[in-house]
Amino acid sequence: MRKLMFFVALAGFVLAQGVLPGSSFEACAADKITLASGAGYKKMVTELAQAFTAQSGIETEQIYGNMGQTLAQAKNSGLVDCVIGDKRFLDASVVRFAAQYEIGQGKLVLAYAKGLEIKDPSDIQRADITRVAMPDPKKAIYGRAADEYLRNGGLSEKIADKLLVVSTVPQVSSYVLSKEVDAGFINLTDAKAIEDKVGGILLVDQAYYSPILIVAGALESAPHADTLKAFAAFLATDRAREIARKHGL
């Protein structure tokens, strides 16, 4: 009798979970993955996540912030499966990764406000350019790249009085859009989303800053290791590469 009651209860649980005999556990609602990424890649990561879910049926949760915040959450929360960001930031962090998967090369650009005409990023030293924003070099990939460009291009001291350092790439973009600054350093990914709302965007010569390799780092402590493998396989597909190119990688 007890065995009968046990199997009745088990059958009820299975039906409640939507798992029928012969069905794949890959379709179970419990399957999911949590991605953490720098805020400057929110649009791209969101589209990658949506495409992955559409293809696999696996739920995807996302966390965004500056890379310092992102890596801290990955280390301390126990919830993050994968961190997407600059390989150098990942390699230098205390977070341990089982593997890394290349997504593409990041590019630094200068976006400038409507009503202005800037022909070269070095034009920010002009007297009529009074405010220039950049992400924090200690917390953001493109803040570091912008800092390298300014130093290597001999511009750091020339624009020191007009420089505004903020936390993330999207903050820089919002200041350019609102014309609170004349220009700002952001990534090409974010720039593509606002290019019709600003005066223009200019690629910064990559010779002036270290290469930016954007990767997906699979955590050794990933709570959903099996579904993480499926996401890694998805990143190698033509669809994932198309999305990355669309967003400037």
Secondary structure per residue as TSV (DSSP state, phi and psi in degrees):
chain	resnum	aa	ss	phi	psi
A	1	M	-	360.0	-43.4
A	2	R	H	-63.3	-38.2
A	3	K	H	-63.3	-40.7
A	4	L	H	-62.5	-44.8
A	5	M	H	-63.7	-37.3
A	6	F	H	-62.7	-46.4
A	7	F	H	-68.7	-32.6
A	8	V	H	-64.7	-44.1
A	9	A	H	-64.6	-41.3
A	10	L	H	-63.0	-42.1
A	11	A	H	-62.9	-39.1
A	12	G	H	-63.7	-40.4
A	13	F	H	-64.5	-44.3
A	14	V	H	-60.9	-44.9
A	15	L	H	-64.8	-38.4
A	16	A	H	-64.1	-32.5
A	17	Q	H	-83.4	-7.9
A	18	G	T	76.7	22.0
A	19	V	-	-105.4	111.8
A	20	L	-	-98.7	157.2
A	21	P	T	-54.4	131.1
A	22	G	T	87.8	-6.7
A	23	S	-	-82.1	161.9
A	24	S	-	-87.5	137.9
A	25	F	G	-67.2	-15.8
A	26	E	G	-66.8	-20.3
A	27	A	G	-93.6	0.2
A	28	C	S	-67.5	141.9
A	29	A	T	-63.3	-18.5
A	30	A	T	-72.4	-19.2
A	31	D	-	-71.3	125.7
A	32	K	E	-159.3	173.9
A	33	I	E	-146.3	144.4
A	34	T	E	-115.2	121.5
A	35	L	E	-106.5	139.3
A	36	A	E	-121.5	137.7
A	37	S	E	-149.9	157.1
A	38	G	E	-62.2	145.2
A	39	A	G	-60.9	-27.2
A	40	G	G	-67.6	-12.8
A	41	Y	G	-112.5	18.1
A	42	K	H	-57.8	-46.7
A	43	K	H	-63.6	-42.7
A	44	M	H	-67.9	-46.3
A	45	V	H	-64.6	-38.4
A	46	T	H	-60.1	-43.6
A	47	E	H	-68.9	-39.1
A	48	L	H	-61.1	-43.9
A	49	A	H	-63.1	-43.3
A	50	Q	H	-64.3	-42.4
A	51	A	H	-66.1	-39.5
A	52	F	H	-64.4	-43.4
A	53	T	H	-64.8	-41.6
A	54	A	H	-62.4	-35.7
A	55	Q	H	-80.1	-38.7
A	56	S	H	-106.0	-21.7
A	57	G	-	80.3	3.7
A	58	I	-	-88.0	127.3
A	59	E	E	-66.2	139.5
A	60	T	E	-125.0	122.9
A	61	E	E	-105.7	149.7
A	62	Q	E	-132.8	145.3
A	63	I	E	-128.7	133.4
A	64	Y	E	-129.5	152.7
A	65	G	E	172.4	-171.4
A	66	N	-	-72.2	164.2
A	67	M	H	-64.8	-30.0
A	68	G	H	-61.9	-47.6
A	69	Q	H	-63.8	-43.7
A	70	T	H	-60.6	-46.6
A	71	L	H	-69.8	-33.8
A	72	A	H	-64.6	-42.6
A	73	Q	H	-64.0	-40.4
A	74	A	H	-61.8	-39.5
A	75	K	H	-73.9	-40.9
A	76	N	H	-98.3	-23.6
A	77	S	H	-80.9	-32.1
A	78	G	S	74.0	9.9
A	79	L	-	-108.3	-17.8
A	80	V	-	-87.1	133.9
A	81	D	-	-96.4	-35.1
A	82	C	E	-148.8	136.6
A	83	V	E	-112.9	130.1
A	84	I	E	-109.7	123.1
A	85	G	E	177.5	-166.3
A	86	D	E	-68.9	131.0
A	87	K	H	-56.7	-37.5
A	88	R	H	-63.8	-40.3
A	89	F	H	-64.1	-43.3
A	90	L	H	-65.3	-44.1
A	91	D	H	-65.1	-32.3
A	92	A	H	-86.2	-7.4
A	93	S	S	-83.2	169.6
A	94	V	S	-86.8	-4.1
A	95	V	-	-72.8	136.1
A	96	R	-	-98.1	128.7
A	97	F	E	-112.8	137.0
A	98	A	E	-79.3	-30.6
A	99	A	E	-163.5	160.3
A	100	Q	E	-130.8	141.3
A	101	Y	E	-124.6	122.6
A	102	E	E	-69.6	135.1
A	103	I	E	-107.5	-41.5
A	104	G	E	166.9	179.9
A	105	Q	E	-94.1	128.6
A	106	G	E	-84.4	152.2
A	107	K	-	-132.1	134.9
A	108	L	E	-87.8	136.8
A	109	V	E	-134.2	161.7
A	110	L	E	-108.6	120.9
A	111	A	E	-102.1	139.6
A	112	Y	E	-128.4	154.6
A	113	A	-	-72.1	154.8
A	114	K	T	-62.0	145.6
A	115	G	T	95.7	-10.2
A	116	L	-	-108.5	160.6
A	117	E	-	-130.2	113.3
A	118	I	-	-123.3	126.3
A	119	K	S	-99.5	-19.5
A	120	D	S	-148.4	143.4
A	121	P	G	-53.8	-30.7
A	122	S	G	-67.8	-12.5
A	123	D	G	-66.4	-9.6
A	124	I	G	-64.3	-12.0
A	125	Q	G	-81.7	-6.5
A	126	R	S	-62.2	150.7
A	127	A	T	-65.3	-30.4
A	128	D	T	-79.6	-9.1
A	129	I	-	-93.9	106.9
A	130	T	-	-103.8	-19.8
A	131	R	-	-139.6	127.3
A	132	V	E	-130.6	129.8
A	133	A	E	-107.3	152.3
A	134	M	E	-151.9	153.4
A	135	P	E	-70.9	159.7
A	136	D	-	-64.4	119.8
A	137	P	T	-60.7	-25.0
A	138	K	T	-81.8	-14.5
A	139	K	T	-124.0	-17.8
A	140	A	-	-129.9	139.5
A	141	I	H	-53.6	-48.4
A	142	Y	H	-82.4	-14.2
A	143	G	H	-68.9	-42.5
A	144	R	H	-63.0	-45.0
A	145	A	H	-63.6	-41.4
A	146	A	H	-64.6	-40.7
A	147	D	H	-62.9	-41.7
A	148	E	H	-63.8	-42.5
A	149	Y	H	-61.3	-45.8
A	150	L	H	-63.4	-42.1
A	151	R	H	-69.5	-48.7
A	152	N	H	-69.4	-25.6
A	153	G	T	-91.7	2.6
A	154	G	T	70.0	28.9
A	155	L	-	-107.9	-12.2
A	156	S	T	-54.0	-52.6
A	157	E	T	-71.8	-32.5
A	158	K	T	-67.6	-29.5
A	159	I	T	-115.4	11.6
A	160	A	G	-55.1	-39.8
A	161	D	G	-74.5	-17.0
A	162	K	G	-107.6	4.2
A	163	L	E	-87.8	131.0
A	164	L	E	-116.4	119.0
A	165	V	E	-101.1	123.5
A	166	V	E	-121.3	-179.1
A	167	S	S	-78.1	-47.2
A	168	T	-	-131.2	165.6
A	169	V	H	-58.7	-48.9
A	170	P	H	-57.9	-30.8
A	171	Q	H	-65.7	-41.9
A	172	V	H	-60.4	-46.4
A	173	S	H	-58.0	-43.1
A	174	S	H	-65.5	-35.1
A	175	Y	H	-69.2	-37.5
A	176	V	H	-67.4	-43.4
A	177	L	H	-61.6	-39.4
A	178	S	T	-85.6	-2.4
A	179	K	T	65.0	22.5
A	180	E	S	-71.3	-22.6
A	181	V	S	-129.3	158.0
A	182	D	S	-78.9	-32.6
A	183	A	E	-156.6	162.3
A	184	G	E	-157.4	149.5
A	185	F	E	-90.5	124.2
A	186	I	E	-140.7	-176.9
A	187	N	E	-95.0	158.8
A	188	L	H	-61.9	-32.1
A	189	T	H	-58.8	-50.1
A	190	D	H	-69.9	-35.4
A	191	A	H	-62.5	-37.6
A	192	K	H	-61.9	-28.8
A	193	A	H	-78.6	-17.5
A	194	I	H	-122.8	5.2
A	195	E	T	-61.1	-26.2
A	196	D	T	-84.1	-2.5
A	197	K	T	-113.5	0.7
A	198	V	S	-121.7	173.7
A	199	G	S	-68.9	-32.6
A	200	G	E	168.8	171.0
A	201	I	E	-132.1	141.8
A	202	L	E	-126.9	128.1
A	203	L	E	-69.1	135.9
A	204	V	-	-88.2	134.4
A	205	D	-	-54.9	121.3
A	206	Q	G	-66.9	-12.9
A	207	A	G	-68.8	-17.3
A	208	Y	G	-92.1	-5.4
A	209	Y	S	-144.8	157.1
A	210	S	-	-65.4	146.3
A	211	P	-	-55.8	142.4
A	212	I	E	-112.9	106.7
A	213	L	E	-102.4	115.6
A	214	I	E	-89.7	123.9
A	215	V	E	-130.6	163.0
A	216	A	E	-106.4	114.8
A	217	G	E	-97.0	119.1
A	218	A	E	-85.1	118.8
A	219	L	E	-69.5	142.3
A	220	E	T	-62.4	-30.6
A	221	S	T	-94.5	15.6
A	222	A	-	-52.4	124.7
A	223	P	T	-73.8	-15.2
A	224	H	T	-126.0	63.8
A	225	A	H	-61.1	-37.0
A	226	D	H	-67.8	-46.1
A	227	T	H	-70.9	-26.7
A	228	L	H	-63.0	-37.0
A	229	K	H	-62.1	-39.1
A	230	A	H	-65.3	-38.7
A	231	F	H	-67.4	-41.0
A	232	A	H	-60.2	-41.4
A	233	A	H	-64.8	-37.4
A	234	F	H	-63.0	-37.7
A	235	L	H	-62.0	-21.2
A	236	A	T	-88.4	-0.1
A	237	T	S	-83.8	161.5
A	238	D	H	-61.1	-35.8
A	239	R	H	-63.6	-43.7
A	240	A	H	-65.7	-41.9
A	241	R	H	-64.5	-37.7
A	242	E	H	-61.2	-43.2
A	243	I	H	-63.8	-44.4
A	244	A	H	-60.4	-44.2
A	245	R	H	-63.9	-41.1
A	246	K	H	-56.9	-34.4
A	247	H	T	-98.4	21.5
A	248	G	T	88.4	16.9
A	249	L	-	-106.2	360.0
